[in-house]
Each structure stands twice: as structure tokens, then as C-alpha cells.
Amino acid sequence: MSFFLENKLNWLYLDINSYFATVEQQVNPELRYKPIAVVPLLSDSTSVIAASQEAKLKGIKTGTRIYEAKKLCPELICIQARHELYVEYHNKIFQEVDRHLQVDHIFSIDEGACRLTGKYCSQEEAISIAKIIKEAIKTNVGDYITCSIGVASNRYLAKIASNMQKPDGLVVIAPEDLPQKLYDLSLRDLPGIGSRTYEKILGKGISTIEELCRFDAKRLKAVWGSVWGEKVWYLMRGADLPLEETQKSTIGHSQVLAPELRGVGQARNILITLVLKAAHRLRSKSLYANSIVLSVELMSRQTIKSSIKIEASCDNSSFTKPVLKNWDNLV
């Protein structure tokens, strides 16, 4: 396998900061600069769907149980999720971005990528258009809404760059700075490295990106146990790999409930956590799902199953709403 290593910038990746929470703070100025958590329902036994920047500074993140979050931050404000509102703002934001630079890919409700062409492939012009997009969102969509933008020669690196400076960041990973610019990151900062892959890489004696980069492409293929390891070698050096169709696969999470958690309400809260974990894994692998299977095994060993069709998505809100609606119908 060989790919042409790019010497120009090809992609701009945009990530709206603390999206659900920021939208709530945008529409209700009284919530601004305060720690807030967006939740599926107002209960201390549920989990955080999204946390504001202020809440994140207190150690609260997606999946944190509310009773634990309130220990970390007693002044935490919980807001019940309003998915229609987040879809409305998603459309406004990406329509605004599209006025300045064509949006080629939407990866989730708060992330998208634009291919850079012509003059925008230069670093100076790429930075200029990124700043214009940031200002346009603030001026024409919401003054409290910020985004972090990454620019690089491929989408993989541009996504990494968008995570390197939050909130309201703008990072360029230039081809001439590769792969050294990645050395200060952790292995888990690389898209596609979940807990299992991380353990596999550690098992090969690799604990840093610098060590990872000492391996050639063929050895990385062996480390991953798949061709993806070889592709990572090229991606980290700037190759703009072509899009490929993803083979159908299944990502799932399950949990056997302790006796004290077998009530309908407690089980529903655990279901939310499982859905959020599955959505996070999809995003980490840059995958989408167009169907969800909900399976519940009762104490009687009877299994209840339900299949849910959705539009191809990988964001939390696209999963939680139909799953919870289905759950409520089942029970």
C-alpha cells in the first residue's frame, strides 16, 4: 500500500464547543458562565448528556452520574434536553458555515468538515477563512456559540487539530511539522484508538505517539491486526486517503443489572449510559449507524427485542430520543 503524502492543507474540521450546553446558554443568557449539565430527565440518578465549559472545569463530563456531578459541583444546574432545539441550531450553524466554505461532511450534530481548494490550501488563507467562519457563527447564529477548528492535509489530522485547543481554538497541523507535532499528544487522542486498541498497542511496548511513529507502516499493520494500522502510518504523515465505504458492523453495550437496579426507572437510566457509550465508540471510529436494536432479558429468561430505524447518525441526541421512546413503549 502506498499513498501520496500531501504538502498542502486540504481540510478544515469544525467542532462546536460543548454543543448542547452552549445552545442552552445561548437561548437563556441567565445560564451563561455557569456550570450546567444537559440531562435526559431531571433526576439525580441519571447521567450527563452534555456539560458546559464551566462544568467541565469542575471535572464533569458526558456520562457522569448526576449525584456524582453534584458532589463535584454543588451549584450545578441541570437542564432537560431539548433535541428539537439542538437540531434547529445545528441547521443554522452549518448553513452559515456553508455560506463561506462548502460543508462536505457532517459527522455528528456538532461536527463537520470542509474540503479546502484553491487559495484556501495555503496556511494564511486557511487561517483567514477559519476566523471568518468563527465570527460569522457568533454574529449570525449566536454570540455565545464558539467552535474549535482544525486545519490539516487530511480529515484525520484536522479532527485531531480541532481537539488540541478548546474552547474556541484554531490549530493548523502543517505537513512540514509531521509527525513531530503529534508527539505531545497521548495515544488516546488519536481517532480510532478505543480502550481495546489502546491496550493492544501498550502490549506491543508502545506508550507514546513518538514511539508509535518509529514503527514502519507494515509493523503498524501487525500491531493493529488490520490494514487500519498501516493507514494510520500514512495519515499521521499527511496522506489524504480517499473515502471508503464502511463495511456493515455492530457496536453494542450491555450490562447485567444488580438487584437494586432492576426497577424500570433505574434500568432506564442505565440504558441512557449504554447508548451514550455506543455513540461515543461510533464517533471514535468515524462510523455511523442507521439502526438500533434494543434487547432486554427479563428474570424469566424471556427476551424482548425491538429494532429502530434512524437516519445515519453518530451523535447522542439521534440515539437517545428514539431509544427512550422505544423503551417507554416496551415497558
C-alpha positions in Angstrom: 0.0 0.0 0.0 1.3 3.5 -0.9 -0.2 6.9 -0.9 0.9 10.3 -2.0 2.0 12.4 1.0 0.4 15.9 0.8 2.4 19.1 1.1 -0.7 21.3 1.3 -3.7 21.8 3.5 -6.8 20.1 2.3 -9.3 20.0 5.2 -11.0 22.3 7.8 -12.7 20.4 10.6 -15.2 22.3 12.8 -16.3 21.2 16.3 -18.9 23.3 18.2 -17.8 23.6 21.8 -20.0 21.9 24.5 -22.8 22.0 21.9 -26.0 21.1 23.8 -25.0 23.1 26.9 -23.8 26.1 24.8 -27.1 26.2 22.9 -29.0 26.3 26.2 -26.7 29.1 27.4 -27.3 30.9 24.1 -31.1 30.9 24.3 -31.1 31.6 28.1 -28.5 34.3 29.0 -29.1 33.7 32.7 -27.3 30.3 32.3 -24.1 31.9 30.8 -20.8 31.5 32.7 -22.5 28.9 35.0 -21.9 25.2 35.3 -24.8 23.4 33.6 -25.5 19.8 32.7 -27.9 18.7 30.0 -29.7 15.6 31.1 -32.4 13.2 29.6 -34.6 13.7 32.7 -34.4 15.7 35.9 -33.2 13.0 38.3 -30.1 12.6 40.4 -29.8 9.0 39.3 -29.5 9.9 35.6 -26.3 10.8 33.6 -24.9 13.9 31.9 -25.6 14.1 28.2 -23.5 17.3 27.8 -21.7 19.6 30.2 -20.9 23.3 29.8 -17.3 24.5 29.7 -17.8 25.7 33.3 -19.0 22.3 34.4 -16.1 20.6 32.6 -13.7 22.6 34.6 -15.2 21.0 37.7 -14.5 17.5 36.4 -18.0 16.9 35.0 -18.2 15.2 31.6 -20.5 13.2 29.4 -21.7 10.1 31.2 -21.0 11.4 34.8 -23.9 10.4 37.1 -25.7 13.5 38.4 -25.4 12.6 42.0 -21.6 12.4 41.5 -21.6 15.6 39.4 -23.3 17.5 42.3 -20.6 16.3 44.7 -18.0 17.8 42.4 -20.1 20.9 41.8 -23.0 21.6 44.3 -24.1 24.7 42.3 -24.6 22.6 39.1 -27.7 23.5 37.1 -29.4 20.6 35.4 -31.4 21.3 32.2 -33.6 18.7 30.5 -32.5 18.0 26.9 -34.4 19.7 24.1 -33.4 17.8 21.0 -35.5 19.8 18.5 -33.7 23.0 19.7 -30.3 21.4 19.1 -31.3 20.2 15.6 -32.6 23.8 14.8 -29.2 25.3 15.8 -27.3 22.6 14.0 -29.0 23.6 10.8 -28.4 27.3 11.4 -24.7 26.8 12.2 -23.9 24.6 9.2 -25.9 26.7 6.8 -23.9 29.7 8.0 -20.6 27.7 7.5 -21.8 26.7 4.0 -22.1 30.4 3.1 -18.3 30.8 3.4 -17.0 27.3 2.7 -18.8 24.2 1.3 -19.6 21.7 4.0 -18.6 18.3 2.6 -19.3 16.1 5.5 -21.4 16.2 8.6 -20.1 13.7 11.2 -22.5 14.5 14.1 -24.8 17.2 15.3 -21.8 19.4 16.3 -19.0 18.3 13.9 -18.4 18.8 10.2 -15.6 19.1 7.7 -15.0 21.3 4.6 -12.6 20.5 1.8 -10.1 23.3 1.1 -9.5 24.2 -2.5 -7.6 26.8 -4.5 -6.1 29.7 -2.4 -7.5 28.2 0.8 -5.0 25.4 0.7 -2.3 27.9 1.9 -1.9 28.3 5.6 -2.5 32.0 5.6 -5.8 31.8 3.7 -7.0 28.7 5.6 -6.5 30.6 8.9 -8.3 33.6 7.4 -11.4 31.7 6.4 -11.4 29.8 9.7 -11.6 33.1 11.5 -14.3 34.4 9.2 -16.4 31.3 10.0 -15.9 31.7 13.7 -17.0 35.3 13.6 -19.9 34.5 11.2 -21.3 31.9 13.7 -21.1 34.4 16.5 -22.6 37.3 14.6 -25.4 35.4 12.6 -26.2 32.4 14.8 -25.4 33.1 18.4 -22.9 35.3 20.2 -22.3 32.7 22.9 -21.6 29.9 20.4 -17.9 29.1 19.9 -16.2 26.4 17.9 -12.8 24.8 17.7 -11.3 24.5 14.2 -8.6 22.2 13.0 -6.8 22.5 9.6 -4.6 19.9 8.1 -3.8 17.9 5.0 -6.4 15.2 5.8 -9.6 14.9 7.8 -8.0 12.6 10.4 -5.4 15.2 11.3 -7.8 18.1 11.0 -10.1 16.4 13.6 -7.1 15.9 15.9 -6.2 19.6 15.4 -9.7 20.7 16.4 -9.3 18.9 19.7 -5.9 20.4 20.5 -7.2 23.8 21.7 -10.6 24.1 23.4 -12.7 26.1 23.7 -12.7 28.4 20.7 -9.4 27.1 19.3 -7.8 27.3 15.9 -4.9 24.9 15.2 -3.1 24.1 12.0 -1.1 21.0 11.6 1.1 21.8 8.6 2.6 18.9 6.5 6.1 20.1 7.3 5.5 19.7 11.0 4.6 16.0 10.8 4.7 13.7 12.6 6.6 15.6 15.3 3.7 18.0 16.1 1.7 14.9 17.3 4.3 13.8 19.8 2.9 15.8 22.8 -0.5 14.1 22.4 -1.5 10.9 24.1 -2.3 7.7 22.1 -6.0 8.1 23.1 -6.0 11.5 21.3 -5.8 9.6 18.0 -9.2 8.9 16.5 -10.0 5.2 16.4 -8.0 4.2 19.4 -10.5 2.9 21.9 -9.8 1.1 25.1 -9.2 -2.3 23.4 -6.9 -0.9 20.7 -5.1 1.1 23.4 -4.4 -2.0 25.4 -3.2 -3.8 22.3 -0.8 -1.0 21.5 0.5 -0.9 25.0 1.0 -4.6 24.9 3.5 -4.1 22.0 5.6 -1.8 24.2 4.3 1.4 22.6 3.1 4.1 25.1 3.6 7.4 23.2 2.9 8.7 19.7 6.6 9.2 19.2 7.2 5.5 19.9 4.3 4.7 17.5 5.9 6.8 14.8 9.1 4.8 15.0 7.3 1.8 13.6 7.0 1.5 9.8 3.7 1.0 8.0 3.9 -2.8 7.8 4.7 -3.1 11.5 1.8 -0.9 12.5 -0.5 -3.1 10.4 0.7 -6.0 12.6 0.2 -4.0 15.8 -3.4 -3.2 14.9 -4.0 -6.6 13.4 -5.6 -4.9 10.4 -4.9 -2.7 7.4 -6.1 0.3 9.5 -2.7 0.3 11.4 -0.9 0.7 8.1 -3.3 3.6 7.1 -2.6 5.3 10.4 1.1 5.5 9.5 0.2 7.4 6.3 -2.5 9.5 7.9 -0.1 10.7 10.6 2.3 11.8 7.8 -0.3 13.8 5.9 -1.7 11.4 3.3 -5.2 12.4 2.2 -6.7 9.0 2.0 -9.8 8.6 -0.2 -13.2 7.9 1.3 -14.2 4.3 1.5 -17.5 2.7 2.2 -17.6 1.2 5.7 -18.5 -2.4 6.0 -21.6 -3.2 8.0 -20.8 -3.9 11.6 -22.3 -3.8 15.0 -21.3 -1.9 18.1 -23.1 -2.6 21.3 -23.0 -2.3 25.0 -24.8 -4.4 27.6 -25.0 -4.7 31.4 -26.3 -7.2 33.9 -28.2 -5.2 36.5 -27.7 -5.7 40.2 -30.9 -6.4 42.1 -31.2 -2.9 43.4 -31.1 -1.5 39.9 -33.8 -3.7 38.3 -36.6 -1.2 38.7 -37.9 0.4 35.5 -36.6 3.8 36.4 -33.1 2.7 37.3 -32.8 0.4 34.3 -33.9 3.3 32.0 -31.1 5.5 33.4 -28.5 2.7 32.8 -29.9 2.4 29.2 -29.0 6.0 28.6 -25.5 5.4 29.8 -25.1 2.4 27.4 -26.5 4.4 24.5 -24.0 7.3 25.2 -21.1 4.8 25.3 -22.1 3.2 22.0 -22.5 6.6 20.3 -19.0 7.6 21.6 -17.5 4.5 20.2 -19.1 5.2 16.8 -17.6 8.7 16.7 -14.2 7.4 17.8 -14.2 5.1 14.8 -15.8 7.7 12.4 -18.7 5.4 11.9 -22.5 5.9 11.5 -25.4 3.8 12.5 -28.8 3.6 10.7 -30.5 1.1 13.0 -30.5 0.4 16.7 -31.5 -2.9 18.3 -32.8 -2.7 21.9 -32.7 -6.1 23.7 -33.9 -6.7 27.3 -33.6 -10.0 29.0 -36.0 -10.5 31.9 -35.5 -12.5 35.0 -37.8 -15.2 33.5 -35.2 -15.5 30.7 -37.6 -14.1 28.2 -36.0 -11.6 25.8 -37.8 -8.6 24.4 -36.2 -7.1 21.3 -37.0 -4.0 19.3 -35.4 -2.7 16.1 -35.3 1.1 15.5 -34.5 2.6 12.1 -32.9 6.1 12.1 -31.1 8.3 9.7 -27.4 7.6 9.5 -26.0 9.3 12.7 -23.4 9.1 15.4 -24.5 11.8 17.8 -26.0 11.4 21.2 -29.4 13.0 20.5 -30.1 11.0 17.4 -29.8 7.8 19.5 -31.2 8.7 22.9 -34.5 10.1 21.9 -35.7 7.1 19.7 -34.3 4.6 22.1 -36.0 6.1 25.2 -39.3 6.4 23.2 -39.0 2.7 22.3 -38.1 1.7 25.9 -41.1 3.5 27.2 -43.3 1.7 24.7 -41.8 -1.7 25.7 -42.2 -1.3 29.4 
